[in-house]
Amino acid sequence: MNDDQTVFLVDADPAIQESLTLILASSGHRVRGFVTASGFIEACGPDTPGCLVLDLHLPDMSGLELQARLLEGNIRIPIIFISACGDIQTAVCALRNGALDFIEKPVDTERLLQRVEEAVELDRCRRAAAETERAVLARFRQLTPREQEVLLLTTRGLTNKDIARQLGISPRTVENHRARMMEKMGAANLAELCRLASICEPRR
């Protein structure tokens, strides 16, 4: 796994902590354990890479409460629930709020390891997408206000002549704006330019 990725294990039972830590570590994962939800909250922030294996019943709050707290804090770490006494309603609630799985104890280790691999990969993909978005937004902010206007109209399918007419400029000026936009955004063609612009759309 990625050196930065950590499997966070939150379970108040020392025996469970020890056995699952051994299983996960033996599969090449770096594991960090906590016996309370508050201990995990203090250690984990929005940019903490990895995944969370979370017991439903903890001394200070339930696993569902911790899940809700993380969502409120915009901490999107993938969660795998484990529980010795979960019910269907609780499992459905956890999954509906974004958990990857709800595994009953005694834990099926093969299933847990598979889910952990999926969770780590999901987290890695999310972070890569976020990094791409930050890079594209940085390029978008380098565009002048007029270039941003031309870009928006371009993504709406307007031709150079249509854009020129709407903005009261010449088609040649639109072509110049588009060429500079392509260079600043790092786009090889119009299709790629529109794809990059779609990433910026929510921020306009």
Secondary structure, DSSP 8 states (H G I E B T S, - for coil): --TT-EEEEE-S-HHHHHHHHHHHHHTT--EEEESSHHHHHHH--TT--EEEEEES--SSS-HHHHHHHHHHTT----EEEEESS--HHHHHHHHHTT-SEEEESS--HHHHHHHHHHHHHHHHHHHHHHHHHHHHHHHHTTS-HHHHHHHHHHHTT--HHHHHHHHTS-HHHHHHHHHHHHHHHT-SSHHHHHHHHHHHGGG-
